[in-house]
């Protein structure tokens, strides 16, 4: 079992993982009349986003950066809503790297917390 695979590479098991599906509405959707009734004009259903965090060793930073660095990522991710895996093209945004813990005075042996949001195209 894995949580996320990008371009056929299984990523490390995350410490935090959250999947959201969202509908995309047209600009004429909303509550515009005096009745207060919602008027929805759905353009696209179920666009996936995935917020994820990893605690990884410095030796894994390069591989994770490479996996997240592409313009279009071919992603297979565990999707609880579908009780299986969802495959889609995504991009990574809001990538954050926080120093977590130093080991043996070595940057490569130190631990980092990496987080990002994966967004479906």
C-alpha positions in Angstrom: 0.0 0.0 0.0 1.1 3.5 -0.7 -0.4 7.0 -0.3 1.0 8.9 -3.3 2.9 7.8 -6.4 4.2 10.5 -8.8 5.4 9.5 -12.3 5.5 5.9 -11.1 7.7 6.7 -8.1 6.2 5.8 -4.7 6.8 8.7 -2.3 7.6 8.2 1.4 4.7 7.6 3.7 3.4 11.0 4.8 2.8 12.0 8.4 -0.2 14.0 7.4 -2.5 13.3 4.4 -5.8 15.0 3.5 -7.8 14.7 0.3 -10.6 17.1 -0.7 -13.0 17.1 -3.7 -14.4 20.4 -4.9 -16.9 21.4 -7.6 -15.9 24.3 -9.8 -18.8 26.7 -10.3 -19.3 29.3 -13.1 -19.2 33.0 -12.3 -23.0 33.3 -12.5 -23.5 30.8 -9.6 -24.5 32.1 -6.1 -27.4 33.8 -4.2 -28.3 36.6 -6.5 -32.1 37.0 -6.2 -34.3 38.1 -3.3 -35.5 34.5 -2.6 -32.1 33.5 -1.2 -32.2 30.3 -3.3 -28.8 29.0 -4.4 -28.3 29.1 -8.2 -25.5 26.6 -9.1 -24.0 26.2 -12.5 -21.4 23.5 -12.0 -18.7 23.5 -14.7 -16.7 20.6 -13.3 -17.3 18.1 -10.5 -14.8 16.5 -8.0 -11.6 18.4 -8.6 -9.1 16.8 -6.2 -6.6 18.6 -3.9 -4.3 16.8 -1.5 -2.5 18.4 1.5 0.4 16.3 2.5 3.4 16.5 5.0 6.4 14.3 5.3 9.2 14.1 8.0 12.2 12.9 6.0 16.0 12.7 6.3 18.1 15.2 4.5 19.3 12.4 2.2 15.7 12.2 0.8 15.3 15.9 0.1 16.6 15.7 -3.4 14.4 12.8 -4.5 11.3 14.5 -3.1 12.2 17.8 -4.7 12.6 16.1 -8.0 9.2 14.3 -7.7 7.4 17.5 -6.8 9.2 19.8 -9.2 7.6 18.9 -12.5 5.1 21.2 -14.3 2.6 18.3 -14.7 2.7 15.4 -12.2 1.1 12.1 -13.1 -0.3 11.2 -9.7 -1.8 8.1 -8.3 -3.2 8.8 -4.8 -5.2 7.0 -2.1 -8.6 8.5 -2.2 -10.9 7.5 0.8 -14.0 8.8 -1.0 -13.6 6.3 -3.8 -12.3 3.5 -1.5 -9.2 3.1 -3.8 -6.7 5.0 -5.9 -7.4 8.1 -8.1 -5.2 8.9 -11.0 -4.9 12.4 -12.3 -2.6 15.1 -13.5 -1.7 17.6 -10.8 0.8 20.3 -9.8 2.5 21.0 -6.5 2.0 24.4 -4.8 2.9 26.0 -1.5 5.9 23.7 -1.0 7.4 24.4 2.4 10.5 22.9 4.0 11.0 23.3 7.8 14.1 22.1 9.7 13.0 19.5 12.2 16.0 18.0 14.0 19.8 17.8 13.5 21.6 14.5 13.8 25.4 14.1 14.3 26.1 17.6 13.2 25.3 16.6 9.6 22.8 18.4 7.3 22.2 15.2 5.3 21.5 13.2 8.5 19.1 15.9 9.8 15.3 15.6 9.7 13.0 18.0 7.8 9.3 18.5 7.5 8.2 19.0 3.9 4.6 20.0 3.1 2.7 20.9 0.0 -0.6 21.0 -1.7 -1.2 18.9 -4.8 -3.9 20.3 -7.1 -5.6 18.6 -10.0 -5.5 20.3 -13.4 
